[in-house]
Amino acid sequence: MIQIVLHQPEIPQNTGNIGRTCAAVGAPLHLIEPLGFSLSEKQLKRAGMDYWEKLEVRRYVNFAEFEAKHPGARVWMATTKAHAVYSDVSFGPDDYIMFGKESAGIPEEILVEHEESCIRIPMLDQIRSLNLSNAVSILLYEALRQNGFPGLGRSGELHRLQWR
């Protein structure tokens, strides 16, 4: 299963939205501290709606603890500074995709140690970055698409009426 990692997220609404997206596809959410909010904050729960209880959340004190608990894991690092574009890489079914905090991204000290796994979403030069929850959605769904949307075969039924 594709897994999402947030390195020191700062905005509870973004993390709530990301949590809801992860819950919708069964992707675990990994949070690397420090967090810029409490997991009990109202904004986090509101953005995640009633899906937060269906989400598998794992917390880590720092990136070193995350690495120690997932030796050998393939971790893609989303950064506006990457050479490679996300659509040019092949995501595996058990890969992790990591995103940095809203104000600064993934620390460059981490990026330089993982240059070969850094990927970016193309955008105009004068735009600094996308909203974090939008970026997660773009990369998560591309990874799922490449792997055939495992376990997501829902047919798309209407609530009250039926398709002709």
C-alpha positions in Angstrom: 0.0 0.0 0.0 1.3 3.5 -0.9 2.0 5.5 2.3 2.0 9.2 2.9 4.6 10.9 5.2 4.3 14.5 6.4 7.5 16.0 7.8 6.6 18.6 10.5 3.2 19.7 9.1 2.1 23.1 10.4 -1.5 23.6 9.3 -4.2 21.4 10.9 -6.7 21.9 8.0 -4.1 20.6 5.5 -3.3 17.5 7.6 -7.1 16.9 8.1 -7.7 17.1 4.3 -4.7 14.8 3.7 -6.0 12.4 6.3 -9.4 12.3 4.6 -7.7 11.5 1.3 -5.6 8.8 2.8 -8.6 7.3 4.5 -10.5 7.3 1.1 -7.8 5.0 -0.4 -6.6 3.1 2.6 -3.2 4.8 2.8 -1.5 5.1 6.2 -0.4 8.6 7.2 2.9 9.0 8.9 3.5 12.2 10.9 7.1 13.3 11.8 7.2 15.7 14.7 7.2 18.4 15.7 3.7 19.1 14.5 2.4 22.7 14.3 -0.8 21.7 16.0 -2.4 19.1 18.3 -4.0 16.0 16.8 -7.1 16.8 18.9 -7.6 20.3 17.3 -11.1 21.0 16.0 -9.8 22.2 12.6 -8.0 18.9 12.0 -11.1 16.9 12.8 -13.4 19.2 10.8 -11.2 18.9 7.7 -10.9 15.1 8.1 -14.6 14.9 8.9 -15.7 11.6 10.4 -13.0 9.7 8.5 -10.2 10.4 10.9 -11.2 7.3 13.0 -10.8 5.2 9.8 -7.3 6.4 9.2 -4.1 4.6 10.3 -1.8 7.3 11.8 1.7 6.7 12.9 3.9 9.3 14.7 7.6 9.7 14.9 9.8 12.0 17.1 12.0 12.8 14.1 13.1 11.7 10.6 15.8 9.4 12.1 13.2 7.5 14.0 11.1 7.2 10.8 14.1 5.8 8.9 15.0 3.4 11.7 11.5 2.0 11.8 11.3 1.5 8.0 14.8 0.3 6.9 15.1 -0.2 3.2 11.8 1.5 2.4 11.7 3.4 -0.8 10.7 7.0 0.1 10.0 9.5 -2.6 10.5 13.1 -1.5 8.3 15.8 -2.9 10.1 19.0 -3.3 10.0 22.0 -5.7 13.8 21.7 -5.9 13.9 18.2 -7.6 15.2 17.5 -11.0 12.8 14.6 -11.7 9.1 15.1 -12.4 6.7 12.8 -10.5 5.2 11.5 -13.8 8.6 10.2 -14.9 9.2 7.8 -12.0 7.7 4.4 -11.4 5.9 4.2 -8.0 5.9 0.7 -6.4 2.9 -0.6 -4.5 4.7 -0.3 -1.1 6.4 3.1 -1.6 6.3 6.0 0.7 5.8 9.6 -0.5 7.1 12.3 1.8 6.1 16.0 2.0 7.6 18.8 4.0 6.1 21.5 6.1 4.0 24.2 4.5 6.5 27.1 5.1 9.7 25.4 4.2 9.3 22.0 2.6 11.6 19.0 3.5 14.9 20.2 5.0 17.7 20.4 2.5 19.9 18.3 4.8 17.5 15.4 4.2 17.1 16.2 0.4 20.8 16.1 -0.4 21.0 12.6 1.2 18.2 11.4 -1.1 18.7 13.3 -4.3 17.8 10.2 -6.5 14.3 10.0 -4.9 13.4 13.6 -5.0 10.4 14.4 -7.3 8.5 17.6 -8.2 5.2 18.7 -9.6 5.8 21.0 -12.6 4.5 24.6 -12.2 5.3 28.1 -13.3 8.6 29.6 -12.0 6.9 32.5 -10.3 4.7 30.2 -8.1 6.5 29.0 -4.9 4.5 25.9 -4.3 1.1 24.2 -4.3 -1.1 23.8 -1.3 0.2 20.7 0.6 -3.1 18.8 0.5 -3.3 19.3 -3.2 0.2 18.2 -3.8 -0.4 15.0 -1.7 -3.5 14.2 -3.8 -1.7 14.7 -7.1 1.2 12.3 -6.2 -0.9 9.8 -4.2 -3.4 9.3 -7.1 -0.6 9.0 -9.6 1.1 6.3 -7.5 -2.3 4.5 -7.2 -3.0 4.9 -10.9 0.4 3.4 -11.8 -0.4 0.4 -9.6 -3.9 -0.2 -10.9 -5.8 1.5 -8.1 -5.5 -1.6 -5.8 -8.6 -2.3 -3.8 -10.5 0.7 -5.1 -13.0 -0.9 -7.5 -16.1 0.8 -6.4 -18.6 1.1 -9.3 -20.0 4.6 -8.8 -23.7 4.1 -7.9 -26.1 7.0 -7.5 -27.7 7.7 -4.1 -31.4 7.9 -5.2 -31.6 7.1 -8.8 -30.1 4.5 -11.1 -28.0 4.9 -14.2 -29.8 4.0 -17.4 
